[in-house]
Amino acid sequence: MRLSYYPGCSLLGTALDYDQSVREICQKIDIELVDIPDWNCCGASSAHMTDHEIGMRLPMRNLVQAMELGHDILVPCAACFQRLKAADLELRKNSAYWDVQDYSPDFKIIHISTLLAEDQVLKRLESQLVSDLSRLSVACYYGCLSLRNPKITGAPMWEMPENLEKIISSLGAEPVSWSHRTECCSGSLTMARPDIAEKLVADIIAAARRAGATSMVTDCPMCQANVESRQQLEEAVEPMPVFFITELISAAISGNYPEKQQKVHLVSPAVLANVFAAGGRKKEDSP
C-alpha cells in the first residue's frame, strides 16, 4: 500500500514523536508513505478563524500538490485532517471560484485512526506485536476535530466513535466506557483563555478516572499537549498521562518503552513503562 503523507506543522515540532511513531508503524506493516512535495501549513487553527479565504487556500495548495501523486492522503493530525477535508469539499463544489483547474482527484483523505482500525490493517498490526498491554486501562479520547462537523469529516459515528477502542483492544489493553471521549478540551483557547482550558480538562480527567482509567490515548496532537499541560490537580492526585495511539502500538510492536520516549511527556508515563518493567505478556502467550 502506498499513501501520500501530510504530517502538518505539529508533527514536525511539538509532536515530533507522533510523526516518528506513525512512520515506524507504517514501515512495519508495509505501508509506504510518500510525503506531499513542498507541503505547507494548513492554517489550523489561526488562519481559518481569522480569514476564510486564507483558511481555504492554504490547505487547497496541499491538495493540488497531492493530486499529482495520485494516492490517498494519510493525515495524523486531527486539525489538519479537518482543514484538508473542508478544502476538498469546497474545491469539488466550486473549483473555478478558487482558480483551480481540473480538480477531480480520485484520492480519499484518511485520518490515522480510520486507517489503523481497518480490519486488514489491524491484522497486519497484530501479526507484528511482541507484547500485549493487558495491564493498561485506557480512556480513548477523540476530542472534536477528527469527527465534527460530520458533514465535513464524513465520520459515520461522530457521537459514538469506536476506532480507538478497536485498536486499543487489539493491543490487549482495556478501553474503559466513559462519558467524555468526544468532549472539547478547548485546545484552540489554551493560550487565550487558560481558565477555560483548565476547567474543561479537569472535567475530562475526572470522567476518565471515574471510569477506572489509569491513562488516556488520543490521535490529536493539540489534545495530547493540552490535556497533559492543563491538568490542575490536587497534590494528592496523580496527573494522568495522555499517549498517542501510535505510541502505544509502537511500544507493543517493539516490546519495550524506551526512556527517550518517556521524556517527551509532561506527565510521567510510568503506568506504561511499568507494564514492560513487570514483564508484559508476549502476545502469543495471551489467552
NORPEGI-V45163 format. One record per residue. RES is the residue in three letters. OMEGA is omega in radians with two decimals (NA if undefined). NEAR is the number of other C-alpha atoms within 10 Angstrom. D_LAST is the distance of its C-alpha to the last C-alpha in Angstrom with 1 decimal. Layout:
res->RES omega->OMEGA near->NEAR d_last->D_LAST
res->RES omega->OMEGA near->NEAR d_last->D_LAST
This chain:
res->MET omega->3.10 near->10 d_last->31.3
res->ARG omega->-3.12 near->15 d_last->34.1
res->LEU omega->2.90 near->23 d_last->34.6
res->SER omega->-3.04 near->23 d_last->37.5
res->TYR omega->3.05 near->23 d_last->36.5
res->TYR omega->-3.10 near->28 d_last->38.1
res->PRO omega->-3.05 near->23 d_last->37.0
res->GLY omega->-2.98 near->21 d_last->39.7
res->CYS omega->-3.06 near->18 d_last->41.3
res->SER omega->-3.07 near->19 d_last->38.6
res->LEU omega->3.00 near->18 d_last->36.3
res->LEU omega->-3.13 near->13 d_last->39.1
res->GLY omega->-3.05 near->11 d_last->39.9
res->THR omega->-3.13 near->13 d_last->38.0
res->ALA omega->-3.14 near->19 d_last->34.7
res->LEU omega->3.14 near->15 d_last->35.1
res->ASP omega->3.06 near->17 d_last->31.6
res->TYR omega->3.11 near->25 d_last->30.3
res->ASP omega->-3.11 near->19 d_last->32.3
res->GLN omega->-3.12 near->15 d_last->31.0
res->SER omega->3.07 near->19 d_last->27.4
res->VAL omega->-3.12 near->21 d_last->28.1
res->ARG omega->-3.13 near->16 d_last->30.0
res->GLU omega->-3.12 near->17 d_last->27.4
res->ILE omega->-3.12 near->19 d_last->24.5
res->CYS omega->3.10 near->19 d_last->26.9
res->GLN omega->-3.12 near->12 d_last->27.9
res->LYS omega->-3.06 near->14 d_last->24.4
res->ILE omega->3.00 near->17 d_last->23.8
res->ASP omega->2.97 near->12 d_last->27.4
res->ILE omega->-3.14 near->15 d_last->29.1
res->GLU omega->3.11 near->15 d_last->32.6
res->LEU omega->3.13 near->19 d_last->34.2
res->VAL omega->-3.12 near->16 d_last->38.0
res->ASP omega->3.06 near->16 d_last->39.6
res->ILE omega->-3.05 near->21 d_last->42.2
res->PRO omega->3.04 near->14 d_last->45.5
res->ASP omega->3.14 near->9 d_last->47.5
res->TRP omega->3.14 near->19 d_last->45.4
res->ASN omega->3.09 near->16 d_last->46.7
res->CYS omega->-3.13 near->16 d_last->45.7
res->CYS omega->3.11 near->28 d_last->44.8
res->GLY omega->3.14 near->23 d_last->46.7
res->ALA omega->-0.11 near->21 d_last->44.0
res->SER omega->-3.04 near->14 d_last->44.9
res->SER omega->-3.04 near->11 d_last->48.4
res->ALA omega->-3.05 near->17 d_last->50.0
res->HIS omega->3.06 near->17 d_last->49.1
res->MET omega->-3.08 near->11 d_last->49.9
res->THR omega->-3.06 near->11 d_last->53.3
res->ASP omega->-3.06 near->11 d_last->54.6
res->HIS omega->-3.08 near->10 d_last->53.2
res->GLU omega->3.11 near->11 d_last->54.7
res->ILE omega->-3.14 near->15 d_last->53.4
res->GLY omega->3.09 near->21 d_last->50.0
res->MET omega->-3.05 near->22 d_last->50.0
res->ARG omega->3.12 near->17 d_last->51.7
res->LEU omega->3.10 near->21 d_last->49.3
res->PRO omega->3.13 near->25 d_last->46.2
res->MET omega->3.14 near->25 d_last->48.4
res->ARG omega->3.11 near->19 d_last->49.4
res->ASN omega->3.14 near->20 d_last->45.8
res->LEU omega->3.10 near->25 d_last->45.2
res->VAL omega->3.08 near->17 d_last->48.4
res->GLN omega->-3.11 near->14 d_last->47.2
res->ALA omega->-3.12 near->24 d_last->43.8
res->MET omega->3.14 near->19 d_last->45.6
res->GLU omega->3.13 near->11 d_last->47.1
res->LEU omega->3.05 near->17 d_last->43.6
res->GLY omega->3.12 near->15 d_last->42.6
res->HIS omega->2.94 near->20 d_last->38.8
res->ASP omega->-3.04 near->19 d_last->36.6
res->ILE omega->3.07 near->27 d_last->36.6
res->LEU omega->-3.10 near->24 d_last->33.6
res->VAL omega->3.13 near->23 d_last->34.2
res->PRO omega->-3.06 near->28 d_last->31.9
res->CYS omega->-3.10 near->25 d_last->34.4
res->ALA omega->3.14 near->26 d_last->34.5
res->ALA omega->3.09 near->23 d_last->38.2
res->CYS omega->3.13 near->26 d_last->39.0
res->PHE omega->-3.10 near->29 d_last->37.0
res->GLN omega->-3.13 near->27 d_last->39.1
res->ARG omega->3.09 near->24 d_last->42.4
res->LEU omega->3.11 near->28 d_last->41.8
res->LYS omega->3.13 near->23 d_last->40.9
res->ALA omega->3.14 near->19 d_last->44.0
res->ALA omega->3.12 near->23 d_last->46.2
res->ASP omega->3.11 near->23 d_last->44.8
res->LEU omega->-3.13 near->14 d_last->45.6
res->GLU omega->3.14 near->16 d_last->49.1
res->LEU omega->3.14 near->21 d_last->49.9
res->ARG omega->3.12 near->13 d_last->48.9
res->LYS omega->-2.95 near->11 d_last->51.2
res->ASN omega->-3.10 near->12 d_last->54.1
res->SER omega->-3.12 near->18 d_last->54.0
res->ALA omega->3.14 near->12 d_last->57.8
res->TYR omega->-3.09 near->10 d_last->58.2
res->TRP omega->3.10 near->13 d_last->56.2
res->ASP omega->3.07 near->10 d_last->58.1
res->VAL omega->-3.06 near->13 d_last->55.0
res->GLN omega->3.01 near->11 d_last->56.0
res->ASP omega->3.10 near->10 d_last->54.0
res->TYR omega->3.09 near->17 d_last->50.8
res->SER omega->-3.07 near->11 d_last->48.7
res->PRO omega->3.12 near->16 d_last->45.4
res->ASP omega->-3.05 near->9 d_last->42.6
res->PHE omega->2.95 near->16 d_last->39.9
res->LYS omega->3.07 near->14 d_last->37.4
res->ILE omega->-2.95 near->21 d_last->36.6
res->ILE omega->3.03 near->20 d_last->32.9
res->HIS omega->-2.99 near->21 d_last->31.3
res->ILE omega->-3.10 near->22 d_last->28.4
res->SER omega->3.06 near->23 d_last->25.8
res->THR omega->3.11 near->17 d_last->26.9
res->LEU omega->-3.03 near->16 d_last->26.5
res->LEU omega->-3.13 near->23 d_last->23.0
res->ALA omega->3.08 near->20 d_last->21.8
res->GLU omega->-3.05 near->13 d_last->23.0
res->ASP omega->-3.09 near->12 d_last->20.6
res->GLN omega->3.12 near->10 d_last->21.8
res->VAL omega->3.08 near->18 d_last->21.7
res->LEU omega->3.11 near->18 d_last->18.2
res->LYS omega->3.10 near->14 d_last->17.1
res->ARG omega->3.13 near->14 d_last->19.3
res->LEU omega->-3.11 near->23 d_last->17.8
res->GLU omega->3.12 near->19 d_last->14.2
res->SER omega->-3.10 near->13 d_last->15.5
res->GLN omega->-3.03 near->18 d_last->17.1
res->LEU omega->3.09 near->20 d_last->14.5
res->VAL omega->3.13 near->19 d_last->14.4
res->SER omega->3.04 near->25 d_last->12.6
res->ASP omega->-3.08 near->28 d_last->10.8
res->LEU omega->-2.98 near->25 d_last->12.8
res->SER omega->3.14 near->17 d_last->10.6
res->ARG omega->-3.04 near->18 d_last->13.7
res->LEU omega->3.08 near->21 d_last->16.0
res->SER omega->-2.86 near->21 d_last->17.5
res->VAL omega->2.96 near->25 d_last->19.7
res->ALA omega->-3.13 near->31 d_last->22.7
res->CYS omega->-3.04 near->31 d_last->23.3
res->TYR omega->-3.09 near->29 d_last->27.1
res->TYR omega->-3.03 near->26 d_last->29.0
res->GLY omega->-3.00 near->23 d_last->32.6
res->CYS omega->-2.67 near->22 d_last->35.4
res->LEU omega->3.10 near->22 d_last->36.3
res->SER omega->-3.06 near->30 d_last->33.6
res->LEU omega->-3.00 near->24 d_last->33.8
res->ARG omega->-0.09 near->16 d_last->37.4
res->ASN omega->-3.07 near->14 d_last->39.9
res->PRO omega->3.06 near->15 d_last->38.0
res->LYS omega->3.08 near->12 d_last->41.3
res->ILE omega->-3.02 near->20 d_last->40.9
res->THR omega->-3.07 near->23 d_last->37.2
res->GLY omega->-3.12 near->14 d_last->36.4
res->ALA omega->-3.10 near->16 d_last->33.3
res->PRO omega->-3.11 near->11 d_last->32.4
res->MET omega->-2.99 near->11 d_last->30.5
res->TRP omega->3.05 near->17 d_last->32.5
res->GLU omega->-3.13 near->14 d_last->32.2
res->MET omega->-3.13 near->11 d_last->28.5
res->PRO omega->-3.11 near->17 d_last->26.9
res->GLU omega->-3.07 near->16 d_last->23.1
res->ASN omega->-3.13 near->18 d_last->22.8
res->LEU omega->3.11 near->22 d_last->21.7
res->GLU omega->3.11 near->21 d_last->19.1
res->LYS omega->-3.12 near->17 d_last->17.7
res->ILE omega->-3.13 near->27 d_last->17.7
res->ILE omega->3.14 near->25 d_last->16.3
res->SER omega->3.14 near->15 d_last->13.3
res->SER omega->3.11 near->19 d_last->12.7
res->LEU omega->3.14 near->25 d_last->12.7
res->GLY omega->3.11 near->21 d_last->10.0
res->ALA omega->-3.11 near->18 d_last->13.0
res->GLU omega->3.03 near->19 d_last->14.2
res->PRO omega->-3.12 near->23 d_last->17.5
res->VAL omega->3.03 near->19 d_last->19.8
res->SER omega->-3.06 near->16 d_last->22.3
res->TRP omega->-2.90 near->17 d_last->25.8
res->SER omega->-2.91 near->13 d_last->29.4
res->HIS omega->-3.01 near->19 d_last->30.7
res->ARG omega->3.09 near->22 d_last->28.5
res->THR omega->3.09 near->20 d_last->31.6
res->GLU omega->3.13 near->16 d_last->34.3
res->CYS omega->3.09 near->18 d_last->36.7
res->CYS omega->3.14 near->28 d_last->36.6
res->SER omega->-3.14 near->23 d_last->40.3
res->GLY omega->-3.11 near->25 d_last->39.6
res->SER omega->3.13 near->16 d_last->42.9
res->LEU omega->-2.97 near->13 d_last->44.8
res->THR omega->3.11 near->19 d_last->43.3
res->MET omega->-3.08 near->12 d_last->46.4
res->ALA omega->-3.11 near->10 d_last->49.1
res->ARG omega->-3.14 near->12 d_last->47.7
res->PRO omega->3.13 near->15 d_last->45.3
res->ASP omega->3.10 near->14 d_last->45.9
res->ILE omega->-3.13 near->17 d_last->44.4
res->ALA omega->-3.11 near->24 d_last->41.4
res->GLU omega->3.12 near->21 d_last->40.8
res->LYS omega->-3.12 near->15 d_last->41.0
res->LEU omega->3.11 near->20 d_last->38.6
res->VAL omega->3.12 near->25 d_last->36.1
res->ALA omega->3.12 near->18 d_last->36.4
res->ASP omega->-3.13 near->15 d_last->35.6
res->ILE omega->-3.13 near->23 d_last->32.5
res->ILE omega->3.14 near->24 d_last->31.1
res->ALA omega->3.13 near->15 d_last->32.0
res->ALA omega->3.12 near->17 d_last->30.1
res->ALA omega->3.14 near->25 d_last->26.9
res->ARG omega->3.11 near->17 d_last->27.2
res->ARG omega->-3.12 near->12 d_last->27.8
res->ALA omega->3.10 near->17 d_last->24.6
res->GLY omega->-3.13 near->15 d_last->22.7
res->ALA omega->3.02 near->22 d_last->22.2
res->THR omega->3.11 near->20 d_last->22.6
res->SER omega->3.08 near->23 d_last->23.3
res->MET omega->3.07 near->26 d_last->24.4
res->VAL omega->-3.13 near->25 d_last->24.0
res->THR omega->3.06 near->23 d_last->26.7
res->ASP omega->-3.12 near->25 d_last->28.2
res->CYS omega->-3.12 near->28 d_last->31.8
res->PRO omega->3.12 near->21 d_last->33.6
res->MET omega->3.10 near->22 d_last->36.2
res->CYS omega->-3.09 near->27 d_last->33.7
res->GLN omega->-3.11 near->24 d_last->31.8
res->ALA omega->-3.07 near->18 d_last->35.1
res->ASN omega->-3.09 near->23 d_last->36.6
res->VAL omega->3.09 near->26 d_last->33.9
res->GLU omega->-3.00 near->21 d_last->33.4
res->SER omega->-3.05 near->18 d_last->37.2
res->ARG omega->3.08 near->20 d_last->38.4
res->GLN omega->3.11 near->21 d_last->36.4
res->GLN omega->-3.02 near->14 d_last->39.1
res->LEU omega->3.06 near->14 d_last->37.4
res->GLU omega->-3.04 near->8 d_last->38.8
res->GLU omega->-3.08 near->7 d_last->38.7
res->ALA omega->-3.08 near->6 d_last->36.3
res->VAL omega->3.12 near->8 d_last->33.7
res->GLU omega->3.06 near->12 d_last->31.5
res->PRO omega->-3.05 near->20 d_last->31.7
res->MET omega->3.10 near->23 d_last->28.6
res->PRO omega->3.12 near->22 d_last->27.6
res->VAL omega->-3.10 near->26 d_last->27.4
res->PHE omega->2.90 near->25 d_last->25.4
res->PHE omega->3.13 near->22 d_last->25.9
res->ILE omega->-3.14 near->24 d_last->23.0
res->THR omega->3.08 near->27 d_last->23.7
res->GLU omega->3.11 near->23 d_last->23.8
res->LEU omega->3.10 near->21 d_last->20.1
res->ILE omega->-3.13 near->27 d_last->19.2
res->SER omega->3.12 near->23 d_last->21.5
res->ALA omega->-3.13 near->23 d_last->19.8
res->ALA omega->3.11 near->25 d_last->16.3
res->ILE omega->-3.10 near->22 d_last->18.0
res->SER omega->-3.13 near->14 d_last->20.1
res->GLY omega->3.09 near->20 d_last->17.7
res->ASN omega->3.13 near->18 d_last->20.5
res->TYR omega->-2.97 near->21 d_last->22.8
res->PRO omega->-3.09 near->11 d_last->26.3
res->GLU omega->-3.13 near->9 d_last->29.1
res->LYS omega->3.09 near->8 d_last->31.4
res->GLN omega->3.14 near->12 d_last->29.0
res->GLN omega->-3.06 near->15 d_last->28.7
res->LYS omega->-3.10 near->11 d_last->32.6
res->VAL omega->-3.12 near->14 d_last->33.0
res->HIS omega->3.04 near->16 d_last->31.7
res->LEU omega->3.05 near->16 d_last->34.3
res->VAL omega->-3.10 near->17 d_last->31.8
res->SER omega->3.11 near->17 d_last->29.8
res->PRO omega->-3.05 near->20 d_last->26.3
res->ALA omega->-3.12 near->13 d_last->25.3
res->VAL omega->3.08 near->16 d_last->22.3
res->LEU omega->3.11 near->22 d_last->20.6
res->ALA omega->-3.12 near->17 d_last->22.2
res->ASN omega->3.09 near->14 d_last->20.8
res->VAL omega->-3.13 near->19 d_last->17.2
res->PHE omega->3.10 near->19 d_last->18.0
res->ALA omega->3.13 near->12 d_last->20.5
res->ALA omega->3.13 near->9 d_last->18.0
res->GLY omega->3.12 near->11 d_last->15.9
res->GLY omega->-3.08 near->20 d_last->13.2
res->ARG omega->2.97 near->19 d_last->10.0
res->LYS omega->-3.08 near->14 d_last->10.4
res->LYS omega->-3.09 near->21 d_last->8.8
res->GLU omega->3.11 near->11 d_last->8.3
res->ASP omega->-3.09 near->8 d_last->6.5
res->SER omega->-3.14 near->11 d_last->3.8
res->PRO omega->NA near->6 d_last->0.0
